[in-house]
Amino acid sequence: EVSSVRDSDRMLGILSSKSRRAERKEAPIREYLLLTRYSPERVAKGEMLSVNDVREILSLDLLGVIPESKAVLNASNSGVPVIL
């Protein structure tokens, strides 16, 4: 969702300027993008940003993509563990 990407961008800004490392002028920790709940079908319908769109907005290297999973969603909603 666009709002999640905006929130992530804000958090990255806060971490780079307000963290203890930033206040001490220490080298920042390298940041990577881990995209979760990704659905190529929703991207094709224009309902979700593509991986490249998110990478460009956040200017981060991609660590990985975790696809959307109904099994994980159902398990989370019912409070039971899921094994993929």
N, C-alpha and C positions, 0 to 999 in steps of 0.2 A: 504494500500500500504506500502511496505517496506520503501520507502522514508519518508512517514509520521511518521512511528514508529521511524525511526532514528532521524528525526527532533524533535519528542516528547522527545526522550531520551536526546538529546542535551539541550532542553529547561529545562528539569528537573534538569540537571547538573548546568545550569546557575542559575536557581532559588535557588538551594541549596547552591551556593557559592557566588553569586553576589547580591542577593536581600538585601533590607534594613534589614530584619530580620537576615540574615546571617552575614551581616557586624556588626550588633549590638550584635551578638552571642546569639540571642534569639532562643527559641525553634522553629523549623520549623513547618509550617502548614502541617497537614496530607494530603497526596496526594492520590487520587483514580483514577482509570481508568474508563472513560466513553467512550465506543466504539461506534462510529456512522457509519451509512451507511453500516452496517454489512449484508453480504449476504451469508447464508450457502451454496447456490448453487455455488457461486464463490469459496468458501473454498473447496468444494468437487472437483471442477475442477482444484484446485491448483493455482488459480488466486489471492487468497487472503489468508493472514495469519489467522489462527484460533484464537479464543478468548484466549485459553491457550498459544499459541505461543506469542501473544502480552503481556499477563500477565507475562510470563517468561522473555521476553526481557526487559520490563520496571520495573519488580519487584514491581508491584502495586497490591493492592486489587481491585477487580472489583466492581464498583458502579452500573453499568448497561450497557445494550446493546440496542442501537436504530437501528432497522433494516432499510435496504435500502427501500425506498418507491418511486415509480414512481410518485405518486401524489405530494409528497413533492418536488421532482426534477422539475416536470412540473410547479408547482406553483412558485418555486424560479426562474426559467428561465423566467416566464412571469410576475413576479413582483406582484403576487396576493397572499393573505393569503390562507392557507389551514387549514382545520379543520379535524383532524384524528378521 
